[in-house]
Amino acid sequence: MGLASWWDRHGVPRMIKICCGAPPIMKLRGQLIPLATGDVFELGCGGGINQQFYNAGAITSYAGIDPGEKLLDYANAEAEKRGWSADIRNGVGEAIPFSDASFDTVVCTYTLCSVQDEKQVLKEMRRILRPGGTLLFLEHGRAPDAHVAKWQSRIEPFWKPFAGGCHLTRPITSAVIDAGFAVQPMGAEYAPKTPRWAGWMEWGRAVKSC
């Protein structure tokens, strides 16, 4: 096993769990995740970071996918600790292994940055939502300030191999809108105590039109 393979398998999952569990990010998760209702699907559920924030009384079922073996171990351990039944599978967002119109809510947090095909993943999330269903998103991506965006473009080629394929320059809310959702923005800001090139975040609710 080469150093790059070792890092992808062992280093990246731990880095994700630490960075994506920083206090300011956890605060945002705590505001967004409790809005999930009904049958819920979480894209990039590995790590189990969001599970503590779900309102169990508002959820009928919980399912999720992640391509990372170690991250799935974390997610399953968290579900076991919570004592709830969860359908957690290995999978990728470009081909979500669930039928059309299966869910009332889809949750996507800090995941669109690292998928291979952002447009296809958004299409898949829309497909598995029922008419009128809600996508709850909290993502980091392309900054609105030109000088920051310029540095994102410069740094991204070096950042991606280190951070599990994470992109710095992908649009967030506009990409969700382009995928056919009616977006209700909830916030947008630079993460505190984070380099601006890595810290631009947007979050909100997006409704699937019929």
VOPAGU-2260 file (C-alpha; in pm, 1 decimal, decimal comma):
REM VOPAGU-2260
SITE   aa  ch    i         X         Y         Z
SITE  MET   A    0       0,0       0,0       0,0
SITE  GLY   A    1     151,5     333,4    -108,1
SITE  LEU   A    2     148,0     646,8     102,0
SITE  ALA   A    3    -133,2     803,8    -103,8
SITE  SER   A    4    -353,0     493,9     -64,7
SITE  TRP   A    5    -279,4     477,9     307,8
SITE  TRP   A    6    -371,2     845,7     347,8
SITE  ASP   A    7    -696,6     805,5     153,4
SITE  ARG   A    8    -798,3     505,9     361,8
SITE  HIS   A    9    -687,8     615,7     708,1
SITE  GLY   A   10    -586,9     982,6     710,6
SITE  VAL   A   11    -873,1    1138,5     514,0
SITE  PRO   A   12   -1156,9     982,6     724,1
SITE  ARG   A   13    -998,7    1107,2    1045,6
SITE  MET   A   14    -934,9    1451,4     898,5
SITE  ILE   A   15   -1297,3    1472,5     781,3
SITE  LYS   A   16   -1429,9    1370,0    1121,2
SITE  ILE   A   17   -1214,8    1631,9    1296,9
SITE  CYS   A   18   -1255,9    1923,5    1053,0
SITE  CYS   A   19   -1625,6    1866,8     988,7
SITE  GLY   A   20   -1684,9    1839,8    1361,2
SITE  ALA   A   21   -1540,0    2181,6    1450,0
SITE  PRO   A   22   -1761,8    2377,4    1694,6
SITE  PRO   A   23   -1883,5    2646,2    1446,6
SITE  ILE   A   24   -1978,0    2376,5    1196,6
SITE  MET   A   25   -2150,6    2167,9    1461,1
SITE  LYS   A   26   -2354,7    2474,1    1556,1
SITE  LEU   A   27   -2479,7    2505,3    1197,7
SITE  ARG   A   28   -2556,7    2135,1    1183,1
SITE  GLY   A   29   -2758,9    2177,7    1500,8
SITE  GLN   A   30   -2971,5    2443,6    1332,4
SITE  LEU   A   31   -3029,7    2258,0    1004,7
SITE  ILE   A   32   -3055,7    1885,5    1075,9
SITE  PRO   A   33   -3353,4    1899,6    1318,0
SITE  LEU   A   34   -3563,6    2029,5    1025,7
SITE  ALA   A   35   -3556,3    1681,4     867,3
SITE  THR   A   36   -3892,5    1500,6     875,8
SITE  GLY   A   37   -4053,4    1178,9     752,7
SITE  ASP   A   38   -3843,0     928,3     559,5
SITE  VAL   A   39   -3490,8    1072,9     561,0
SITE  PHE   A   40   -3192,4    1001,8     337,6
SITE  GLU   A   41   -2845,2    1139,5     411,2
SITE  LEU   A   42   -2582,1    1163,2     139,6
SITE  GLY   A   43   -2231,1    1125,4     277,9
SITE  CYS   A   44   -2355,7     991,3     610,5
SITE  GLY   A   45   -2014,1     848,6     694,2
SITE  GLY   A   46   -1878,4     957,8    1027,9
SITE  GLY   A   47   -2228,1     969,5    1176,7
SITE  ILE   A   48   -2169,6    1334,0    1267,3
SITE  ASN   A   49   -2526,2    1445,6    1193,7
SITE  GLN   A   50   -2707,5    1165,3    1373,6
SITE  GLN   A   51   -2706,0    1337,7    1711,9
SITE  PHE   A   52   -2905,1    1630,6    1569,6
SITE  TYR   A   53   -3201,1    1447,3    1415,3
SITE  ASN   A   54   -3536,0    1485,0    1587,3
SITE  ALA   A   55   -3625,7    1119,7    1632,7
SITE  GLY   A   56   -3989,4    1208,4    1693,0
SITE  ALA   A   57   -4016,1    1374,1    1350,2
SITE  ILE   A   58   -3847,6    1095,1    1152,8
SITE  THR   A   59   -4017,8     784,5    1017,4
SITE  SER   A   60   -3702,2     616,5     881,7
SITE  TYR   A   61   -3334,7     693,7     827,2
SITE  ALA   A   62   -3108,6     580,8     541,4
SITE  GLY   A   63   -2774,2     695,5     409,7
SITE  ILE   A   64   -2477,6     614,1     190,4
SITE  ASP   A   65   -2104,7     683,4     190,1
SITE  PRO   A   66   -1819,0     545,5     -22,2
SITE  GLY   A   67   -1570,0     541,7     267,0
SITE  GLU   A   68   -1531,5     212,4     453,2
SITE  LYS   A   69   -1387,8     370,5     766,6
SITE  LEU   A   70   -1647,6     647,6     764,3
SITE  LEU   A   71   -1924,5     388,1     736,4
SITE  ASP   A   72   -1782,6     216,2    1044,0
SITE  TYR   A   73   -1816,9     546,0    1231,1
SITE  ALA   A   74   -2175,7     589,9    1106,3
SITE  ASN   A   75   -2284,3     239,5    1204,0
SITE  ALA   A   76   -2124,1     277,1    1545,7
SITE  GLU   A   77   -2312,7     601,2    1601,1
SITE  ALA   A   78   -2643,9     440,6    1496,7
SITE  GLU   A   79   -2579,9     152,7    1735,4
SITE  LYS   A   80   -2502,8     397,0    2015,8
SITE  ARG   A   81   -2828,8     580,3    1947,4
SITE  GLY   A   82   -3017,9     252,5    1938,2
SITE  TRP   A   83   -3209,2     329,9    1620,8
SITE  SER   A   84   -3262,9     128,7    1305,4
SITE  ALA   A   85   -3070,0     274,8    1012,0
SITE  ASP   A   86   -3025,1     157,1     653,0
SITE  ILE   A   87   -2663,3     262,4     596,9
SITE  ARG   A   88   -2498,1     143,5     276,1
SITE  ASN   A   89   -2180,1     179,1      77,5
SITE  GLY   A   90   -2252,8     390,3    -228,5
SITE  VAL   A   91   -2190,7     705,1    -428,8
SITE  GLY   A   92   -2413,2    1002,8    -497,2
SITE  GLU   A   93   -2395,5     962,5    -873,3
SITE  ALA   A   94   -2597,1     638,2    -844,8
SITE  ILE   A   95   -2799,4     642,8    -521,9
SITE  PRO   A   96   -2924,9     286,4    -455,6
SITE  PHE   A   97   -3284,3     379,7    -371,0
SITE  SER   A   98   -3600,4     402,8    -580,7
SITE  ASP   A   99   -3760,2     717,4    -720,1
SITE  ALA   A  100   -3965,6     925,9    -475,1
SITE  SER   A  101   -3856,6     724,7    -169,6
SITE  PHE   A  102   -3789,3    1007,4      75,0
SITE  ASP   A  103   -3945,9    1317,2     227,1
SITE  THR   A  104   -3613,1    1476,5     320,6
SITE  VAL   A  105   -3261,9    1451,2     178,8
SITE  VAL   A  106   -2971,9    1582,7     387,2
SITE  CYS   A  107   -2639,7    1681,8     229,8
SITE  THR   A  108   -2366,3    1839,3     443,7
SITE  TYR   A  109   -2006,2    1901,1     332,5
SITE  THR   A  110   -2037,4    1636,3      62,7
SITE  LEU   A  111   -2095,4    1805,1    -275,1
SITE  CYS   A  112   -1739,7    1935,9    -264,3
SITE  SER   A  113   -1594,1    1586,6    -301,1
SITE  VAL   A  114   -1829,8    1403,0    -538,6
SITE  GLN   A  115   -1707,8    1335,0    -892,2
SITE  ASP   A  116   -2010,1    1478,4   -1076,6
SITE  GLU   A  117   -2194,7    1748,9    -883,3
SITE  LYS   A  118   -2474,5    1787,1   -1140,7
SITE  GLN   A  119   -2546,2    1414,2   -1150,2
SITE  VAL   A  120   -2552,3    1392,0    -771,1
SITE  LEU   A  121   -2802,9    1676,9    -746,0
SITE  LYS   A  122   -3011,9    1506,6   -1012,5
SITE  GLU   A  123   -3006,9    1184,6    -810,5
SITE  MET   A  124   -3106,5    1358,8    -488,6
SITE  ARG   A  125   -3398,4    1519,7    -668,4
SITE  ARG   A  126   -3497,5    1181,4    -813,8
SITE  ILE   A  127   -3528,2    1005,8    -477,3
SITE  LEU   A  128   -3730,0    1289,5    -322,8
SITE  ARG   A  129   -4106,4    1280,9    -328,4
SITE  PRO   A  130   -4288,5    1575,2    -491,2
SITE  GLY   A  131   -4271,1    1864,7    -248,2
SITE  GLY   A  132   -3985,3    1696,0     -60,9
SITE  THR   A  133   -3702,1    1896,3      92,9
SITE  LEU   A  134   -3327,2    1897,9      41,2
SITE  LEU   A  135   -3141,8    2036,8     344,0
SITE  PHE   A  136   -2791,6    2145,5     242,8
SITE  LEU   A  137   -2489,7    2286,0     423,5
SITE  GLU   A  138   -2183,8    2307,9     200,1
SITE  HIS   A  139   -1858,8    2491,5     144,4
SITE  GLY   A  140   -1746,1    2607,0    -197,2
SITE  ARG   A  141   -1670,5    2896,7    -427,5
SITE  ALA   A  142   -1641,0    3227,5    -242,9
SITE  PRO   A  143   -1825,9    3537,9    -366,5
SITE  ASP   A  144   -1516,4    3758,2    -332,5
SITE  ALA   A  145   -1305,3    3760,6    -648,9
SITE  HIS   A  146    -968,0    3769,8    -474,1
SITE  VAL   A  147   -1063,9    3473,2    -253,1
SITE  ALA   A  148   -1200,0    3278,7    -550,3
SITE  LYS   A  149    -871,6    3339,8    -732,6
SITE  TRP   A  150    -677,3    3180,9    -448,2
SITE  GLN   A  151    -923,1    2891,8    -436,5
SITE  SER   A  152    -846,7    2818,8    -801,7
SITE  ARG   A  153    -474,1    2829,9    -734,2
SITE  ILE   A  154    -484,8    2608,1    -426,1
SITE  GLU   A  155    -743,9    2352,2    -539,4
SITE  PRO   A  156    -510,4    2128,4    -748,0
SITE  PHE   A  157    -285,3    2080,1    -443,9
SITE  TRP   A  158    -572,1    2058,8    -193,8
SITE  LYS   A  159    -776,2    1785,8    -366,8
SITE  PRO   A  160    -526,1    1496,5    -327,3
SITE  PHE   A  161    -473,8    1586,7      37,9
SITE  ALA   A  162    -843,9    1627,5     122,4
SITE  GLY   A  163   -1008,8    1328,0     -42,2
SITE  GLY   A  164   -1095,9    1499,2    -370,5
SITE  CYS   A  165   -1246,9    1806,8    -204,9
SITE  HIS   A  166   -1307,3    2093,9    -448,0
SITE  LEU   A  167   -1282,0    2455,4    -335,9
SITE  THR   A  168   -1436,5    2621,6    -640,3
SITE  ARG   A  169   -1776,1    2457,1    -682,5
SITE  PRO   A  170   -2086,5    2677,6    -665,0
SITE  ILE   A  171   -2337,3    2589,9    -395,4
SITE  THR   A  172   -2681,6    2754,1    -394,3
SITE  SER   A  173   -2677,8    2833,3    -766,0
SITE  ALA   A  174   -2600,7    2467,9    -842,3
SITE  VAL   A  175   -2899,0    2355,8    -632,1
SITE  ILE   A  176   -3124,6    2601,0    -814,4
SITE  ASP   A  177   -2996,9    2482,8   -1152,5
SITE  ALA   A  178   -3088,4    2126,7   -1051,4
SITE  GLY   A  179   -3456,4    2220,7   -1035,6
SITE  PHE   A  180   -3506,9    2309,7    -669,8
SITE  ALA   A  181   -3680,4    2613,3    -521,6
SITE  VAL   A  182   -3425,1    2733,5    -267,5
SITE  GLN   A  183   -3496,1    2905,1      61,5
SITE  PRO   A  184   -3152,0    3035,7     171,9
SITE  MET   A  185   -3083,8    3019,2     544,7
SITE  GLY   A  186   -2734,8    3164,0     563,5
SITE  ALA   A  187   -2397,5    3226,5     401,0
SITE  GLU   A  188   -2067,1    3321,0     565,0
SITE  TYR   A  189   -1699,0    3248,7     603,0
SITE  ALA   A  190   -1628,8    2996,5     876,2
SITE  PRO   A  191   -1457,6    3164,6    1173,0
SITE  LYS   A  192   -1090,8    3087,5    1239,7
SITE  THR   A  193   -1060,9    2926,8     895,9
SITE  PRO   A  194    -861,6    3044,6     592,9
SITE  ARG   A  195   -1106,2    3220,2     361,6
SITE  TRP   A  196   -1008,1    3001,1      66,1
SITE  ALA   A  197   -1138,7    2699,9     260,1
SITE  GLY   A  198   -1415,8    2856,9     461,6
SITE  TRP   A  199   -1698,9    2993,7     246,0
SITE  MET   A  200   -2027,4    2820,7     342,9
SITE  GLU   A  201   -2390,3    2837,0     230,0
SITE  TRP   A  202   -2689,6    2652,5     372,5
SITE  GLY   A  203   -3062,1    2633,8     323,7
SITE  ARG   A  204   -3376,6    2441,1     235,9
SITE  ALA   A  205   -3458,5    2345,7    -119,3
SITE  VAL   A  206   -3797,1    2211,7    -225,2
SITE  LYS   A  207   -3849,4    1971,7    -514,2
SITE  SER   A  208   -4103,9    2117,3    -751,4
SITE  CYS   A  209   -4361,1    1877,2    -894,7
